[in-house]
Amino acid sequence: MIITIDGPAATGKGTISARIAEKYKLAYFDTGMVYRAVGLQMLLNGDDLENQEAALKIAQNLTFPQMIELSKHEDFRSDAGSHAASVVSSYADVRKALLAMQQNFAKNPVFADGSPAQGVIYDGRDTGTVVCPDADVKIFIDASPEVRAQRRYKDYLTKGINADYNQVLAQMIERDKRDRTRSTAPLKPAEDAIILDNSHNTVEDDVAFVSALIDEKLNNKN
């Protein structure tokens, strides 16, 4: 079974995907990691984020072990890392270079320990429209920018990171605009995706909603 969960930043996609992966014993692929890895490597190299050739070179040579190693860096999921990921993900050539890596995982999904899995859940921006357009279940999660900015702001404070809510909101709106208007694979729901607005939901609400969709699909297969 292949499940895709797409949506903008701070909608809780990662948390929900991880919970669903554990519940149904599925492999979990956070596709945003590939762009974070490229963006972070550019920052570490001192490259200008507008240098598309440098971004492409990193993308073409990126391996899963390198991505995992970069994910341990403190800036991998920081605001700077998120901004870098959003910028490089807008480059068509970079997306093309990384697409094969993401699609091949669906053919041979594995858990973190390398053991084979019977299915995979993808978490990203275009997994239902580009990466796995034939997925069994497609979900697009959304929430207002203000709600998502508040979530990100609280997350920063919990981690002891100094942050300003208004600045977080402004960056959230800027990223939404860039993701939704990029020429290649813009952020949008797949035509057959189920839309979930979780502005006022708990994680438990979201997991129950997604589980019901999966159970229905599994029951129809039997």
Phi, psi and chi 1 to 4 in degrees:
 res  aa     phi    psi   chi1   chi2   chi3   chi4
   1 MET       -  137.6  170.1  170.6  -82.4      -
   2 ILE  -118.6  126.7  -60.7  176.3      -      -
   3 ILE  -123.9  135.8  -58.4  167.8      -      -
   4 THR  -119.3  136.3   61.2      -      -      -
   5 ILE  -127.4  109.6  -62.3 -175.1      -      -
   6 ASP  -112.7  167.2  -67.7  -47.1      -      -
   7 GLY   153.9  168.7      -      -      -      -
   8 PRO   -71.9  178.2   27.5  -35.7      -      -
   9 ALA   -64.0  148.3      -      -      -      -
  10 ALA    63.5   32.4      -      -      -      -
  11 THR   -95.8   -3.7   51.4      -      -      -
  12 GLY    87.0   16.4      -      -      -      -
  13 LYS   -55.8  -43.9  -59.1 -172.4  -53.8  -63.0
  14 GLY   -63.6  -45.7      -      -      -      -
  15 THR   -62.7  -46.5  -59.7      -      -      -
  16 ILE   -64.3  -45.0  -62.3  164.4      -      -
  17 SER   -61.2  -42.7  -63.5      -      -      -
  18 ALA   -64.3  -40.3      -      -      -      -
  19 ARG   -65.8  -42.1  -67.7  -88.3  -67.6  -90.5
  20 ILE   -68.2  -40.5  -67.4  -64.6      -      -
  21 ALA   -59.9  -41.7      -      -      -      -
  22 GLU   -68.3  -42.1 -179.6  178.7    8.0      -
  23 LYS   -64.5  -41.2  179.8  176.1  180.0  177.8
  24 TYR  -104.6    9.8  -68.7   92.3      -      -
  25 LYS    57.7   49.5  -50.8  -56.8 -179.5 -173.6
  26 LEU  -108.6  151.8  -59.3  171.3      -      -
  27 ALA   -70.1  154.5      -      -      -      -
  28 TYR  -125.4  125.6  170.6   38.3      -      -
  29 PHE  -123.6  111.2 -165.7  129.9      -      -
  30 ASP   -88.3   98.6  174.8   -0.1      -      -
  31 THR   -67.7  -20.3   59.3      -      -      -
  32 GLY   -64.0  -20.6      -      -      -      -
  33 MET   -62.9  -33.8  -73.2 -177.5   66.7      -
  34 VAL   -66.7  -37.5  -64.8      -      -      -
  35 TYR   -76.0  -35.1  -59.6  106.4      -      -
  36 ARG   -63.7  -37.8  -74.3 -179.5 -178.6  -85.1
  37 ALA   -64.9  -44.6      -      -      -      -
  38 VAL   -65.2  -45.8  172.9      -      -      -
  39 GLY   -62.8  -43.9      -      -      -      -
  40 LEU   -65.6  -40.6  176.7   57.3      -      -
  41 GLN   -62.0  -36.3 -170.0   61.7   63.2      -
  42 MET   -64.5  -42.3  -68.7 -169.4   73.6      -
  43 LEU   -62.6  -43.3  -65.3  178.5      -      -
  44 LEU   -66.6  -32.3  -64.8  176.9      -      -
  45 ASN   -77.8  -15.0  -68.4  -11.2      -      -
  46 GLY    79.7   20.1      -      -      -      -
  47 ASP   -77.7  149.8  -65.5  -32.9      -      -
  48 ASP   -72.6  128.9 -175.7  -17.9      -      -
  49 LEU   -62.3  -19.3  -68.9  177.0      -      -
  50 GLU   -82.4   -3.8  -59.3  -61.1  -37.0      -
  51 ASN   -82.4   92.5 -173.0  -22.9      -      -
  52 GLN   -67.0  -31.2  -63.0 -170.5   35.1      -
  53 GLU   -66.7  -40.8  -69.2 -175.5    1.2      -
  54 ALA   -65.5  -40.7      -      -      -      -
  55 ALA   -62.9  -42.9      -      -      -      -
  56 LEU   -64.2  -41.2  177.5   58.6      -      -
  57 LYS   -61.6  -42.2 -176.7  175.7 -179.9  179.8
  58 ILE   -65.5  -43.7  -66.9  171.3      -      -
  59 ALA   -61.8  -41.2      -      -      -      -
  60 GLN   -66.8  -25.4  -70.5  173.4  -30.5      -
  61 ASN  -106.6    3.8  -67.7  -76.1      -      -
  62 LEU   -71.6  134.6 -178.5   67.7      -      -
  63 THR  -119.1  162.2   64.9      -      -      -
  64 PHE   -60.7  -43.7  -84.5  103.9      -      -
  65 PRO   -59.6  -39.9  -28.2   38.1      -      -
  66 GLN   -64.2  -41.4  -69.8  172.6  -21.6      -
  67 MET   -62.2  -43.5 -177.8  176.6   71.0      -
  68 ILE   -63.7  -40.6  -63.0  -57.9      -      -
  69 GLU   -65.5  -42.4 -170.9   61.8   29.8      -
  70 LEU   -65.4  -30.0  -76.0  166.7      -      -
  71 SER   -65.7  -15.6   72.2      -      -      -
  72 LYS   -84.0  -10.0  -59.0  174.9 -176.2  177.5
  73 HIS   -72.7  144.4 -166.4  -79.2      -      -
  74 GLU   -61.5  -25.2   61.0 -178.5    0.7      -
  75 ASP   -94.7    2.8  -81.9  -28.7      -      -
  76 PHE   -59.4  -40.4 -169.4   73.9      -      -
  77 ARG  -117.3   19.2  -65.8 -168.4 -179.9  -81.0
  78 SER   -77.6  174.5   70.1      -      -      -
  79 ASP   -61.9  -39.9 -162.3   44.4      -      -
  80 ALA   -64.8  -40.4      -      -      -      -
  81 GLY   -66.7  -38.3      -      -      -      -
  82 SER   -65.4  -41.6  -64.9      -      -      -
  83 HIS   -63.5  -44.5  173.2   70.6      -      -
  84 ALA   -62.2  -41.4      -      -      -      -
  85 ALA   -62.6  -42.1      -      -      -      -
  86 SER   -64.5  -38.8 -179.7      -      -      -
  87 VAL   -66.4  -51.7  172.2      -      -      -
  88 VAL   -69.2  -26.2  -59.1      -      -      -
  89 SER   -71.7  -10.9   69.4      -      -      -
  90 SER   -85.2   -7.4   68.0      -      -      -
  91 TYR   -87.2  119.2  -58.5  148.3      -      -
  92 ALA   -57.0  -43.3      -      -      -      -
  93 ASP   -66.9  -35.0  -72.6  -17.6      -      -
  94 VAL   -67.6  -44.8  169.0      -      -      -
  95 ARG   -61.0  -41.3  -60.1 -167.2   71.3   85.2
  96 LYS   -64.4  -40.4 -177.5  177.4  179.9 -179.8
  97 ALA   -66.1  -32.7      -      -      -      -
  98 LEU   -92.5  -12.5  -65.0  172.4      -      -
  99 LEU   -63.5  -43.7  179.8   58.4      -      -
 100 ALA   -59.0  -40.7      -      -      -      -
 101 MET   -59.6  -42.2  177.6 -166.0  -66.8      -
 102 GLN   -70.9  -42.1  -60.5  171.4   65.5      -
 103 GLN   -69.6  -37.3  -68.8 -179.6  -36.8      -
 104 ASN   -63.5  -26.9  -72.4  -22.7      -      -
 105 PHE   -64.4  -34.3 -168.2   81.5      -      -
 106 ALA   -66.3  -28.4      -      -      -      -
 107 LYS   -76.2  -32.8  -59.7  174.2 -176.9  176.5
 108 ASN  -138.4   67.2  -62.5  -72.4      -      -
 109 PRO   -68.5  139.5   26.9  -35.6      -      -
 110 VAL  -136.1  156.0  -64.9      -      -      -
 111 PHE   -80.8  176.1  -66.3  108.7      -      -
 112 ALA   -59.7  -28.7      -      -      -      -
 113 ASP   -86.1    2.9   63.0    1.0      -      -
 114 GLY    91.9   -6.8      -      -      -      -
 115 SER   -74.1  147.4   60.2      -      -      -
 116 PRO   -68.9  147.0   25.7  -35.5      -      -
 117 ALA  -117.5  157.6      -      -      -      -
 118 GLN   -88.6   -3.3  -63.9  -59.0  -48.9      -
 119 GLY  -174.5  178.1      -      -      -      -
 120 VAL  -146.5  147.6   56.9      -      -      -
 121 ILE  -115.9  126.3 -179.3  166.3      -      -
 122 TYR  -100.5  138.9  -78.9   89.6      -      -
 123 ASP  -123.0  119.8  156.0   18.0      -      -
 124 GLY  -174.2 -150.1      -      -      -      -
 125 ARG  -111.4  -32.5  -62.1  -71.5 -165.8  -82.9
 126 ASP  -134.5   28.2   62.6   -6.3      -      -
 127 THR   -70.8  -30.7   62.3      -      -      -
 128 GLY   -84.6  -20.6      -      -      -      -
 129 THR   -99.9  -32.0   53.8      -      -      -
 130 VAL  -122.4  -53.3  177.2      -      -      -
 131 VAL   -66.1  -51.8  179.8      -      -      -
 132 CYS  -133.8   71.5  -67.5      -      -      -
 133 PRO   -64.2  -15.4   23.7  -34.5      -      -
 134 ASP  -103.3   21.3  -64.3  -35.5      -      -
 135 ALA   -58.3  150.8      -      -      -      -
 136 ASP   -70.3  -38.5  -62.3  -69.9      -      -
 137 VAL  -134.6  128.1  177.7      -      -      -
 138 LYS  -122.1  129.3  -59.7  179.4 -173.3  178.6
 139 ILE  -130.7  137.4  -58.3  160.8      -      -
 140 PHE  -119.6  114.3 -171.8   92.7      -      -
 141 ILE   -99.2  135.7  -58.0  179.1      -      -
 142 ASP  -141.1  165.6 -153.0  -10.3      -      -
 143 ALA  -164.8  161.9      -      -      -      -
 144 SER   -65.2  151.8   70.1      -      -      -
 145 PRO   -57.4  -36.5  -25.1   35.3      -      -
 146 GLU   -65.0  -42.9  -68.9   76.9   14.0      -
 147 VAL   -65.2  -44.2  167.5      -      -      -
 148 ARG   -67.4  -38.0  -68.1 -173.9  -74.0  114.8
 149 ALA   -65.1  -38.7      -      -      -      -
 150 GLN   -64.2  -40.1 -173.1   65.8   33.2      -
 151 ARG   -62.5  -47.1  -69.5  171.7 -179.8  169.2
 152 ARG   -64.6  -40.1 -178.7   60.6   53.6   82.5
 153 TYR   -61.9  -46.6  172.7   67.4      -      -
 154 LYS   -64.4  -36.5  -71.4 -178.7  177.4  179.2
 155 ASP   -63.3  -42.0 -175.0   50.6      -      -
 156 TYR   -61.3  -46.2  -76.3  150.7      -      -
 157 LEU   -63.2  -39.5  -64.5 -175.8      -      -
 158 THR   -61.4  -34.8  -60.6      -      -      -
 159 LYS   -86.7    2.2  -65.3  177.7  179.6  177.7
 160 GLY    78.8   20.4      -      -      -      -
 161 ILE   -96.5  126.1  -59.0  173.5      -      -
 162 ASN   -67.2  133.4  -68.7  -34.7      -      -
 163 ALA  -151.9  156.7      -      -      -      -
 164 ASP  -118.3  124.1  176.1   81.3      -      -
 165 TYR   -57.1  -45.6  167.7   76.0      -      -
 166 ASN   -62.2  -36.1  -69.6  -35.3      -      -
 167 GLN   -69.9  -40.4 -177.4  177.6    8.7      -
 168 VAL   -62.1  -42.1  173.1      -      -      -
 169 LEU   -64.1  -44.4  175.1   59.2      -      -
 170 ALA   -61.5  -41.5      -      -      -      -
 171 GLN   -68.2  -34.5  -68.0  172.2  -19.3      -
 172 MET   -64.8  -45.3 -171.3   75.8   67.3      -
 173 ILE   -65.1  -40.0  -67.4  173.4      -      -
 174 GLU   -64.1  -42.5  177.1 -172.5   -2.2      -
 175 ARG   -67.3  -40.8 -179.2  172.2 -175.9  177.3
 176 ASP   -57.3  -45.4  -76.7   -7.4      -      -
 177 LYS   -62.2  -44.3 -179.0  178.8  179.5 -179.6
 178 ARG   -65.2  -42.9 -177.4  164.7   53.6 -115.1
 179 ASP   -68.6  -37.0  -70.9  -13.5      -      -
 180 ARG   -81.7  -19.8  -65.6  179.5 -169.7  -85.5
 181 THR  -111.7    1.7   60.6      -      -      -
 182 ARG   -64.1  150.3   62.6 -170.6  177.7 -144.8
 183 SER   -70.9  -30.3   58.6      -      -      -
 184 THR  -107.9  126.5  -59.1      -      -      -
 185 ALA    47.3   59.7      -      -      -      -
 186 PRO   -64.5  153.8   26.4  -36.5      -      -
 187 LEU   -68.8  114.0  171.9   63.6      -      -
 188 LYS  -163.5  155.9   63.9  178.0 -177.9  178.8
 189 PRO   -70.1  146.2  -15.6   30.0      -      -
 190 ALA   -66.1  152.8      -      -      -      -
 191 GLU   -58.0  -31.8  -68.5 -175.8    0.5      -
 192 ASP  -104.4   17.7   54.4  -14.1      -      -
 193 ALA   -81.6  149.6      -      -      -      -
 194 ILE   -89.2  126.6  -57.2  -61.7      -      -
 195 ILE   -89.1  131.2  -50.2  -61.1      -      -
 196 LEU  -126.3  110.8  169.5   59.0      -      -
 197 ASP   -91.4  111.7 -174.1  -39.1      -      -
 198 ASN  -109.1   30.8   70.5   -6.5      -      -
 199 SER   -55.4  -33.2  -64.6      -      -      -
 200 HIS  -121.7   18.6  -54.1  -68.6      -      -
 201 ASN   -95.0  159.4  -71.8    3.4      -      -
 202 THR   -94.5  167.3   64.7      -      -      -
 203 VAL   -60.6  -38.3  172.7      -      -      -
 204 GLU   -62.2  -38.1  -72.5   68.4   27.1      -
 205 ASP   -60.3  -46.0  -68.4  -26.5      -      -
 206 ASP   -67.3  -42.6  -67.1  -23.7      -      -
 207 VAL   -63.2  -40.0  170.7      -      -      -
 208 ALA   -64.7  -40.6      -      -      -      -
 209 PHE   -63.3  -48.9  180.0   88.4      -      -
 210 VAL   -66.9  -39.5  175.3      -      -      -
 211 SER   -60.9  -39.2  -64.6      -      -      -
 212 ALA   -62.9  -39.4      -      -      -      -
 213 LEU   -66.2  -41.7  -65.5  175.2      -      -
 214 ILE   -66.8  -44.3  -64.0  172.7      -      -
 215 ASP   -60.6  -40.1  -69.8  -18.3      -      -
 216 GLU   -62.4  -42.1 -179.9 -179.1    3.0      -
 217 LYS   -65.1  -42.7 -171.5   70.2  175.2 -177.1
 218 LEU   -65.0  -39.9  -71.3  172.9      -      -
 219 ASN   -65.8  -35.7  -70.3  -25.8      -      -
 220 ASN   -70.3  -26.4  -71.0  -22.8      -      -
 221 LYS   -76.4  -28.0  -80.0 -171.9  172.2 -176.0
 222 ASN   -82.9      -  -64.4  -28.6      -      -
